[in-house]
């Protein structure tokens, strides 16, 4: 598919999704969110893609939802935009492939929320995170009131959201919002290295781990561990489980087939 505001590229087993509206610091207007939706459908349908990296063009990851577009919304339009955003971010979160956000610059509001819908966040030393919404008279609307607290804990999430302050990459690392901080020129390579480490493992087991973690976090521990037992059992119906364990016993390299 052709896109105007994003670039979708395949590199081996990885898909690289770049938000590409650098003149507006990659702010998310409805058109861009709709394009991300289309890209996620493409990625989901492509069995040769085993992991995804999301990043931004230029000096920004995503500087939030597009304020220029939003400023004159009435409540009906606001709700429509909110529903679209939440649908797409939820699709990203539930994508049955691991997703790494390579946060190259500003990740504000909807941009911070986009990174939170990814599984893992890596940042460049130039990255800045924040939820500035209350300073604009709105609440975070693309999952920020929910996912940020799940990643950094209630107290830290409340401080970030109530103050609307921006934090730098080192602080984001200290509070556990990002898993690593790298020089800007190394960020994408580091994200690819991490993605390639993940895709060297059995894809179905990685996928099921993601589903179990994401479902389990919403459940009580008994329901969650029961679900874990289900997916654990399910792994034994895969060729890759036989391959992984046989290769270990035979002391040879594994050759996973995503089957
Ligand atoms: N929207 C639209 N344009 C933006 C933008 C944004 N969020 N952020 C930056 N730009 C544009 C600027 O207007 C400027 O455009 P021109 O003037 O050149 O035409 C261009 O990008 C470059 O920006 P600056 O000149 O401001 O660049 P600086 O380096 O000086 O400053 C900055 C960078 C990131 C500190 C600054 O641009 C900034 O504060 N930007 C706004 C950040 C922000 O507040 N983001 C949060 C937006 S609120 C909802 C669900 C979710 C949301 C809303 C509703 N529903 C449920 C309905 C989410 C809301 C948000 O994300």
Boltz pocket constraint, residues with backbone or C-beta under 6 A from the ligand:
constraints:
  - pocket:
      binder: B
      contacts: [[A, 22], [A, 23], [A, 24], [A, 25], [A, 27], [A, 28], [A, 63], [A, 64], [A, 65], [A, 66], [A, 67], [A, 68], [A, 69], [A, 77], [A, 78], [A, 79], [A, 81], [A, 82], [A, 83], [A, 85], [A, 106], [A, 108], [A, 109], [A, 110], [A, 111], [A, 132], [A, 133], [A, 136], [A, 138], [A, 139], [A, 140], [A, 141], [A, 142]]
      max_distance: 6.0
